[in-house]
């Protein structure tokens, strides 16, 4: 039987392996594993965990627009169930201006209740400081990260976890 390979993951998988081999602690790596297809997201997330990188930043199912809260919950639940690894620490990636799929507080609350300890944080790249502050207030147990760097000082003042930024 021939083993299937995923050439589209070669670069991401190799990079993860190189970073770990260079001595970066896998616990400090937040692997972005969100893909257009759920099976691909599951595979890439499993690969990251196999390298010791249990922290996964995952976009909502952005291929489909107008996803309901129920559909969004079902997608993330299918990811968690599909990965089937208790080490997974999921970071939800809220970037509605790009994905066209916002992650509502109701979905976050339901995921936290349904999968205790798995959802670890939210990267809020929506650019709305009031929204990010609300997430921090609603979910003090989660790492709330900003993606809009000018909001970083305000969020650090109220206990935000930091940023994942695109500044070169």
Secondary structure, 3 states (H helix, E strand, C coil): CCCCCCHHHHHHHHHHHHHHHCCCCHHHCEEECCCCCHHHHHHHHHHHHHCCCCEEEEECCCCCCCCCHHHHHHHHHHHHHHHCCCCCEEEEEECHHHHCCCCCHHHHHHHHHHCCCCEEEEEECCCCHHHHHHHHHHCCCCEEEECCHHHHHHHHHCCCCEECCCCC
